[in-house]
């Protein structure tokens, strides 16, 4: 009979892998449930509700201090789990959480004077309160994760996440508008406070310590965490600065259309994150001392990303109207043009994320941070004039320009670490994608699809995109393609067995 070792005797690797499985299950559950729930909310709510929520979220996140200080990572990196370490971290992170709400309240009259709608400001204040609740909860979450107790945390999150949508759906069906979206975020954050109860049950030794605040340790946490916090700040700005431009200079209704298109355009990146990112990171880390194998693996993973992302982007691009109508309804058709532009740009986003994984695995995370800040800089500089000139379409162009700069800079850095011939890896998939798209527009007049249902049109267009792309790739390079497929398959199997 097999016995499970006690927590004290459990090997660290076993606990890490077990915790990773819990995190993966929780992530897939929340992604799947959230996907369906947000489709239903989108069909219930008007575009201005999502635009108001997106703009309010930008202000609440911009003024949130906790995520910009990186104190949880500083505490996690610190070797000792003493009462002084816990007490210092808890005080600093708690003060930072409260500070974000204070800043938002102080900024509220300034935003009103600048002409922002009262509904945006009110929603931002409530979201700042939700961020405070989530921030206080995250202290308990950090204590659990430091001890690799991912299971209880993931289970608790998986339970409260669907519960948080109950008030959202009630408000959405009773004319609540933007407050249904605010209610979901706030309910989840308040329920998340129960993580302190989870921590109390699973970490009894922590509560037996005498928590104390130590100034020199506080300075150490702040210095270490600031670097990581700047990275997270860059990520926040890149993902939300476009919302600020559109919501401020175009309007919240157009921002609502743009926001839904932006979420859909992230699907190729989500595919990479959920399937390839974990195996890529740990494989790169294992091979960092073996340059030939590292270079071959980096080449194969880059190729695998393009082989997955390009046909998905093609399918979304040519079936954008049918996809929007099926998921969201006829009134969301203005989102189609934004979706088609953004999906054409976001197809390269997984390549940037892959480069970031490589830099982190080989011990050069500052390179990854540089990439994100470069993208933020491009959006910040180009976003304002392009938005003023062409509205939300100009903002799409700024995002696309930022991603182009990001991928160029990423693989300039990558070429300094590994010999990676992008032309041999990306050339054929990009050529196949271009041919498939051109053939679609040439053949479209010959096969009128307007009389078919939206679901059937979507199935036919997506089927064409995937089948034509893969058929053309195998036709043009059969032997090389099969060799790469077998290599990537072995790579994935080795990671799953590790």
KOLVEX-789123 format. One line per field, with one value per residue (C-alpha): residue in one letter; x negated, y, z negated. Coordinates in Angstrom, 1 decimal, always signed. Layout:
! residues N
rest: [A; ...]
xx: [X; ...]
yy: [Y; ...]
zz: [Z; ...]
This chain:
! residues 498
rest: [X; X; X; X; X; X; X; X; X; X; X; X; X; X; X; X; X; X; X; X; X; X; X; X; X; X; X; X; X; X; X; X; X; X; X; X; X; X; X; X; X; X; X; X; X; X; X; X; X; X; X; X; X; X; X; X; X; X; X; X; X; X; X; X; X; X; X; X; X; X; X; X; X; X; X; X; X; X; X; X; X; X; X; X; X; X; X; X; X; X; X; X; X; X; X; X; X; X; X; X; X; X; X; X; X; X; X; X; X; X; X; X; X; X; X; X; X; X; X; X; X; X; X; X; X; X; X; X; X; X; X; X; X; X; X; X; X; X; X; X; X; X; X; X; X; X; X; X; X; X; X; X; X; X; X; X; X; X; X; X; X; X; X; X; X; X; X; X; X; X; X; X; X; X; X; X; X; X; X; X; X; X; X; X; X; X; X; X; X; X; X; X; X; X; X; X; X; X; X; X; X; X; X; X; X; X; X; X; X; X; X; X; X; X; X; X; X; X; X; X; X; X; X; X; X; X; X; X; X; X; X; X; X; X; X; X; X; X; X; X; X; X; X; X; X; X; X; X; X; X; X; X; X; X; X; X; X; X; X; X; X; X; X; X; X; X; X; X; X; X; X; X; X; X; X; X; X; X; X; X; X; X; X; X; X; X; X; X; X; X; X; X; X; X; X; X; X; X; X; X; X; X; X; X; X; X; X; X; X; X; X; X; X; X; X; X; X; X; X; X; X; X; X; X; X; X; X; X; X; X; X; X; X; X; X; X; X; X; X; X; X; X; X; X; X; X; X; X; X; X; X; X; X; X; X; X; X; X; X; X; X; X; X; X; X; X; X; X; X; X; X; X; X; X; X; X; X; X; X; X; X; X; X; X; X; X; X; X; X; X; X; X; X; X; X; X; X; X; X; X; X; X; X; X; X; X; X; X; X; X; X; X; X; X; X; X; X; X; X; X; X; X; X; X; X; X; X; X; X; X; X; X; X; X; X; X; X; X; X; X; X; X; X; X; X; X; X; X; X; X; X; X; X; X; X; X; X; X; X; X; X; X; X; X; X; X; X; X; X; X; X; X; X; X; X; X; X; X; X; X; X; X; X; X; X; X; X; X; X; X; X; X; X; X; X; X; X; X]
xx: [+0.0; -1.3; -1.4; -1.5; -4.3; -3.5; -3.8; -7.1; -8.5; -7.1; -9.9; -9.9; -9.7; -6.6; -4.9; -5.7; -4.4; -1.3; -0.7; -1.2; +1.5; +3.9; +3.1; +3.6; +7.0; +8.1; +7.0; +8.8; +11.9; +12.0; +11.1; +13.8; +16.5; +15.5; +15.6; +19.2; +20.3; +18.9; +20.6; +23.9; +23.2; +22.1; +25.5; +27.3; +25.4; +24.9; +21.5; +21.3; +21.4; +18.2; +16.7; +17.4; +16.1; +12.9; +12.1; +12.9; +10.7; +7.8; +8.0; +8.4; +5.4; +3.3; +3.5; +3.2; -0.1; -0.3; -1.0; -3.6; -5.7; -6.1; -6.3; -4.8; -7.7; -10.2; -8.8; -8.7; -12.3; -13.4; -14.9; -13.5; -9.9; -10.3; -7.8; -9.7; -9.6; -5.9; -5.1; -7.1; -5.6; -2.0; -2.3; -3.9; -1.5; +1.5; +0.5; +0.0; +3.4; +5.1; +3.0; +4.4; +8.0; +6.9; +5.3; +8.4; +10.6; +8.3; +8.2; +12.0; +12.6; +9.7; +11.2; +14.6; +12.9; +11.2; +14.7; +15.0; +18.5; +19.7; +20.5; +16.9; +15.5; +18.0; +17.2; +13.5; +13.9; +15.8; +13.2; +10.5; +12.3; +12.5; +8.7; +8.2; +10.1; +8.2; +4.9; +5.6; +6.5; +3.4; +1.3; +2.8; +2.4; -1.3; -1.8; -0.1; -2.0; -5.3; -4.7; -3.6; +0.0; +1.4; +4.2; +6.3; +5.9; +6.8; +9.8; +11.1; +10.7; +12.5; +15.5; +15.9; +15.3; +18.7; +20.4; +19.2; +21.3; +24.6; +25.1; +23.7; +26.4; +29.1; +28.1; +27.7; +31.2; +32.6; +31.1; +27.9; +25.7; +22.0; +22.8; +23.3; +19.6; +18.5; +20.5; +18.8; +15.3; +16.3; +18.1; +15.1; +12.7; +14.8; +15.3; +11.5; +11.1; +12.0; +8.5; +7.4; +9.5; +7.8; +4.4; +5.3; +6.3; +3.3; +0.5; +0.9; -2.9; -2.7; -0.1; -2.2; -4.9; -5.1; -4.8; -7.0; -7.8; -11.5; -12.6; -15.8; -13.9; -11.2; -13.8; -15.1; -11.6; -10.9; -14.2; -13.8; -10.1; -10.3; -12.0; -9.4; -6.7; -7.9; -7.5; -3.9; -3.2; -4.5; -2.2; +0.8; +0.1; -0.3; +2.9; +5.0; +3.4; +5.4; +8.6; +7.6; +7.1; +10.4; +12.5; +11.1; +11.0; +13.5; +16.1; +17.1; +19.6; +16.8; +14.5; +17.1; +16.9; +13.1; +12.9; +14.9; +12.8; +9.6; +10.6; +11.3; +8.0; +6.1; +7.1; +3.8; +1.9; +4.2; +3.6; -0.1; +0.0; +2.3; +0.5; -3.1; -4.3; -4.9; -6.7; -8.7; -10.0; -11.1; -12.6; -14.6; -15.8; -17.0; -18.9; -20.5; -23.9; -23.5; -23.6; -22.9; -19.9; -18.7; -18.9; -17.0; -14.3; -13.9; -13.5; -11.0; -8.9; -8.8; -7.7; -5.0; -3.7; -3.3; -1.7; +0.9; +1.4; +1.5; +4.4; +6.4; +5.9; +6.9; +10.1; +11.0; +10.2; +12.3; +15.2; +15.1; +18.6; +20.2; +18.2; +19.3; +23.0; +23.0; +21.3; +22.5; +25.4; +26.1; +25.7; +22.0; +21.2; +19.1; +16.6; +15.8; +13.4; +11.5; +11.3; +9.9; +7.3; +6.2; +6.1; +3.8; +1.4; +1.9; +0.8; -2.7; -2.1; -2.8; -6.3; -7.0; -5.8; -8.0; -11.0; -10.2; -10.0; -13.4; -15.0; -13.5; -14.6; -18.2; -18.4; -17.9; -14.5; -15.4; -15.3; -11.7; -10.9; -12.6; -10.4; -7.2; -8.4; -9.3; -5.8; -4.3; -6.5; -5.3; -1.6; -2.1; -3.9; -1.9; +1.5; +2.5; +1.9; +3.3; +6.4; +7.0; +6.6; +8.5; +10.3; +10.3; +8.9; +5.9; +5.5; +5.6; +2.7; +0.7; +1.2; +0.1; -3.0; -3.9; -3.7; -5.8; -8.5; -8.2; -8.7; -11.6; -13.3; -12.6; -14.3; -17.1; -17.8; -17.1; -19.7; -22.3; -21.6; -20.8; -21.3; -17.8; -17.1; -13.6; -13.3; -13.5; -11.2; -8.6; -8.9; -6.8; -4.0; -3.7; -3.8; -1.1; +1.1; +0.8; +1.7; +4.7; +6.0; +5.5; +7.3; +10.2; +10.8; +10.4; +12.8; +15.4; +17.4; +17.6; +19.2; +21.9; +22.5; +25.0; +27.9; +26.4; +26.8; +24.1; +23.1; +22.6; +20.7; +18.4; +17.8; +17.0; +14.7; +12.8; +12.6; +11.2; +8.6; +7.2; +7.4; +6.0; +3.2; +2.0; +2.4; +0.4; -2.4; -2.7; -2.5; -5.4; -7.6; -6.4; -9.6; -10.7; -7.2; -6.9; -10.3; -9.3; -5.9; -7.6; -10.2; -7.6; -5.5; -8.4; -9.1; -5.6; -5.5; -8.8; -7.4; -4.2; -6.1; -8.5]
yy: [+0.0; +3.5; +6.0; +9.8; +11.4; +13.8; +17.5; +17.7; +14.8; +15.6; +16.4; +20.0; +19.0; +16.8; +19.7; +22.1; +19.8; +19.0; +22.7; +23.4; +20.9; +22.7; +26.1; +24.7; +23.2; +26.4; +28.5; +26.3; +26.4; +30.2; +30.8; +28.4; +29.7; +33.3; +32.9; +31.7; +34.1; +37.1; +36.1; +36.1; +39.5; +40.9; +39.9; +41.5; +44.8; +47.7; +48.7; +51.9; +49.7; +47.9; +51.1; +52.8; +49.8; +49.7; +53.4; +53.1; +50.1; +52.0; +54.7; +52.3; +50.2; +53.2; +54.5; +51.1; +51.1; +47.4; +45.9; +48.5; +47.7; +43.9; +43.3; +39.8; +38.7; +40.4; +38.5; +35.2; +35.6; +36.3; +33.1; +33.3; +32.9; +34.7; +36.7; +39.8; +39.0; +38.2; +41.2; +43.6; +42.3; +42.3; +45.9; +47.2; +45.4; +46.4; +50.1; +49.9; +48.4; +51.2; +53.8; +52.9; +53.6; +56.9; +58.0; +57.1; +59.1; +62.1; +61.9; +61.7; +65.5; +66.1; +63.6; +65.3; +68.7; +67.2; +66.3; +62.6; +61.4; +60.9; +57.3; +56.6; +58.2; +56.4; +53.1; +53.8; +54.5; +51.2; +49.3; +50.8; +49.5; +46.1; +46.4; +47.1; +44.0; +41.9; +43.4; +42.5; +39.0; +38.7; +38.9; +35.6; +34.2; +35.0; +33.3; +30.2; +30.2; +30.7; +27.4; +25.9; +25.5; +26.1; +23.5; +25.2; +28.6; +27.3; +25.3; +28.4; +30.6; +28.0; +28.0; +31.8; +32.7; +31.5; +32.8; +36.3; +36.4; +35.9; +39.6; +40.5; +38.6; +39.8; +43.4; +42.8; +41.5; +44.4; +47.4; +47.6; +48.5; +49.0; +48.2; +44.6; +44.4; +46.4; +44.0; +40.9; +42.4; +43.7; +40.5; +38.3; +40.6; +40.6; +36.9; +36.6; +37.9; +34.3; +33.4; +34.5; +31.7; +29.2; +30.5; +30.2; +26.6; +25.5; +27.6; +27.2; +27.8; +31.3; +32.4; +31.1; +33.6; +37.1; +39.4; +42.5; +45.4; +45.9; +49.0; +47.7; +44.7; +47.0; +48.9; +45.6; +44.5; +47.9; +47.9; +44.4; +44.6; +47.9; +46.4; +43.7; +46.2; +48.3; +45.3; +44.7; +48.4; +48.2; +45.3; +47.1; +50.3; +48.3; +46.4; +49.5; +52.7; +52.2; +52.1; +55.5; +57.1; +55.8; +56.4; +60.0; +61.2; +59.1; +58.0; +55.1; +53.5; +53.1; +51.9; +49.2; +47.9; +48.1; +46.3; +43.2; +43.0; +43.3; +40.4; +38.2; +39.2; +37.9; +34.3; +33.3; +34.6; +32.7; +29.5; +29.9; +30.7; +27.8; +25.1; +26.1; +28.6; +26.2; +23.5; +26.1; +27.9; +24.8; +23.2; +26.4; +26.5; +22.8; +23.4; +26.8; +25.1; +23.1; +25.7; +23.4; +21.8; +25.2; +26.7; +23.8; +23.9; +27.7; +27.2; +24.4; +26.2; +29.4; +27.3; +25.6; +28.9; +30.2; +26.9; +27.3; +31.1; +31.8; +29.5; +30.6; +34.3; +33.5; +31.8; +34.7; +37.3; +35.8; +34.8; +37.9; +39.1; +35.6; +35.1; +38.4; +37.9; +34.4; +35.2; +38.7; +39.6; +41.9; +45.2; +44.3; +44.4; +47.6; +45.5; +43.5; +46.0; +46.3; +42.6; +42.1; +44.7; +43.6; +39.9; +40.6; +42.3; +40.0; +37.0; +38.0; +38.5; +34.9; +35.3; +38.1; +36.1; +33.2; +35.5; +36.7; +33.0; +32.4; +35.4; +34.5; +30.9; +31.8; +34.3; +37.6; +38.8; +42.5; +41.9; +40.8; +44.0; +46.1; +44.6; +45.5; +49.1; +49.5; +48.5; +50.9; +53.7; +53.2; +53.1; +56.2; +58.2; +57.1; +56.4; +60.0; +61.5; +58.5; +58.4; +62.1; +61.7; +58.4; +57.6; +54.0; +52.8; +55.0; +53.4; +49.9; +51.1; +52.3; +48.9; +47.1; +49.4; +48.6; +44.9; +45.1; +47.0; +44.5; +41.4; +43.1; +44.0; +40.6; +38.7; +41.1; +40.2; +36.5; +36.5; +37.6; +34.5; +31.8; +31.3; +31.5; +31.9; +33.5; +33.3; +29.5; +29.2; +31.8; +32.0; +29.0; +29.6; +33.3; +32.4; +29.8; +32.2; +34.9; +32.4; +31.0; +34.6; +35.6; +32.5; +33.1; +36.6; +35.4; +32.4; +34.2; +35.6; +32.1; +30.7; +33.0; +32.2; +34.9; +32.5; +30.2; +30.5; +32.4; +29.1; +27.3; +30.2; +30.2; +26.5; +26.6; +29.6; +28.3; +24.8; +26.4; +28.4; +25.5; +22.8; +25.0; +26.3; +22.9; +21.3; +24.0; +23.8; +20.0; +20.2; +22.7; +21.1; +17.6; +16.1; +19.1; +19.7; +16.1; +16.2; +19.4; +18.0; +14.8; +16.9; +19.2; +16.2; +14.6; +17.9; +18.1; +14.5; +14.8; +17.8; +16.1; +13.1; +15.3]
zz: [+0.0; +1.0; -1.8; -1.3; -3.3; -6.1; -5.3; -7.2; -5.3; -1.9; +0.6; +1.8; +5.4; +4.7; +2.9; +5.7; +8.4; +6.4; +5.8; +9.5; +10.3; +7.9; +9.4; +13.0; +12.1; +10.4; +13.3; +15.9; +13.8; +13.4; +17.0; +18.2; +15.9; +16.4; +20.1; +20.1; +17.4; +19.2; +22.5; +20.6; +19.0; +22.4; +23.8; +20.9; +20.6; +22.9; +24.3; +22.1; +19.0; +20.1; +21.2; +17.8; +16.0; +18.0; +17.5; +13.7; +13.5; +15.0; +12.4; +9.5; +10.7; +11.5; +7.9; +6.3; +4.3; +3.3; +6.7; +7.4; +4.3; +4.9; +1.2; +1.4; +3.7; +1.4; -1.6; +0.4; +1.4; -2.2; -3.7; -7.3; -8.3; -11.6; -13.5; -12.5; -8.8; -8.9; -11.0; -8.9; -5.7; -7.0; -8.2; -5.0; -2.7; -4.8; -4.8; -1.0; -0.5; -2.6; -0.8; +2.6; +1.4; -0.2; +3.1; +5.0; +2.7; +2.9; +6.7; +7.0; +7.0; +9.4; +11.9; +11.6; +12.3; +15.3; +16.7; +16.0; +15.5; +11.9; +12.6; +13.6; +10.4; +8.2; +9.8; +9.4; +5.7; +5.1; +7.1; +5.0; +1.9; +3.6; +4.2; +0.5; -0.5; +2.1; +0.9; -2.7; -1.7; +0.4; -2.7; -3.9; -0.4; -0.4; -3.8; -2.4; +0.9; -0.9; -2.5; +0.9; -0.4; +3.0; +2.6; -0.1; +1.6; +5.1; +3.7; +1.8; +4.9; +7.0; +4.6; +4.2; +7.9; +9.2; +6.1; +6.9; +10.1; +8.2; +7.4; +10.9; +12.7; +10.4; +11.1; +14.8; +15.1; +13.0; +14.8; +12.8; +15.7; +14.8; +11.1; +12.0; +13.2; +10.1; +7.9; +9.2; +8.5; +5.1; +4.0; +5.0; +3.1; +0.0; +0.1; +0.6; -3.0; -4.1; -3.0; -6.5; -8.0; -5.5; -6.6; -10.3; -9.8; -7.7; -9.2; -13.0; -13.6; -12.0; -14.6; -17.4; -16.4; -17.9; -15.0; -15.1; -12.8; -12.0; -10.2; -8.6; -7.2; -5.9; -3.9; -2.5; -1.5; +0.2; +2.1; +3.3; +4.1; +6.0; +9.0; +9.3; +8.7; +11.6; +13.9; +12.8; +13.2; +16.8; +17.5; +16.0; +18.1; +21.3; +20.8; +19.7; +21.1; +24.3; +22.2; +20.8; +24.2; +25.7; +22.6; +22.2; +25.8; +27.6; +25.1; +22.8; +25.4; +28.0; +25.2; +24.4; +28.0; +28.0; +24.6; +25.8; +29.0; +27.0; +24.7; +27.7; +29.4; +26.5; +27.2; +29.0; +26.0; +23.6; +25.6; +25.2; +21.5; +20.6; +22.8; +23.5; +20.9; +18.0; +20.0; +21.9; +18.8; +16.9; +20.0; +20.7; +17.1; +17.3; +20.5; +19.7; +19.4; +22.6; +25.4; +28.5; +26.9; +25.5; +29.0; +30.6; +27.9; +28.3; +32.0; +31.7; +29.1; +31.2; +34.2; +32.1; +31.0; +34.5; +35.6; +32.9; +32.9; +36.7; +37.7; +34.6; +35.5; +39.1; +38.0; +35.7; +38.4; +41.2; +38.9; +36.7; +37.5; +37.0; +33.8; +32.3; +33.2; +31.8; +28.6; +27.8; +30.2; +33.1; +31.1; +30.6; +34.4; +34.0; +32.2; +35.3; +36.9; +33.6; +33.3; +36.8; +36.3; +32.9; +33.7; +36.5; +34.0; +31.1; +33.0; +32.2; +28.5; +27.6; +29.2; +26.8; +23.9; +25.0; +25.1; +21.5; +20.4; +21.8; +20.2; +16.8; +17.1; +17.9; +15.0; +16.9; +15.9; +16.4; +20.1; +19.8; +17.9; +20.5; +23.2; +21.3; +20.6; +24.2; +25.2; +22.6; +24.0; +27.5; +26.5; +24.3; +27.0; +30.1; +28.4; +27.7; +31.2; +33.0; +30.8; +31.3; +35.1; +35.7; +32.5; +31.3; +34.6; +33.9; +30.5; +32.1; +34.3; +31.3; +29.6; +32.8; +33.1; +29.5; +30.1; +33.3; +31.4; +28.5; +30.8; +32.6; +29.4; +27.9; +30.6; +30.8; +27.1; +27.8; +30.6; +28.0; +25.9; +28.5; +32.2; +33.5; +37.2; +37.2; +40.9; +40.9; +37.9; +38.8; +42.6; +43.6; +41.1; +42.0; +45.7; +45.3; +43.3; +46.0; +48.7; +46.8; +46.2; +49.8; +51.1; +48.7; +50.2; +53.7; +53.3; +51.1; +54.1; +55.5; +52.4; +51.0; +47.3; +46.4; +46.5; +43.9; +40.2; +38.2; +36.5; +39.8; +41.3; +38.2; +38.5; +42.2; +41.9; +38.9; +40.5; +43.6; +41.7; +39.7; +42.4; +45.2; +43.0; +41.8; +45.2; +46.9; +44.2; +44.6; +48.4; +48.6; +46.0; +45.1; +43.6; +41.6; +40.3; +39.0; +37.4; +35.5; +34.5; +33.0; +31.2; +29.6; +28.7; +26.9; +25.1; +23.8; +22.7; +20.8; +19.0; +18.1; +16.7; +14.7]
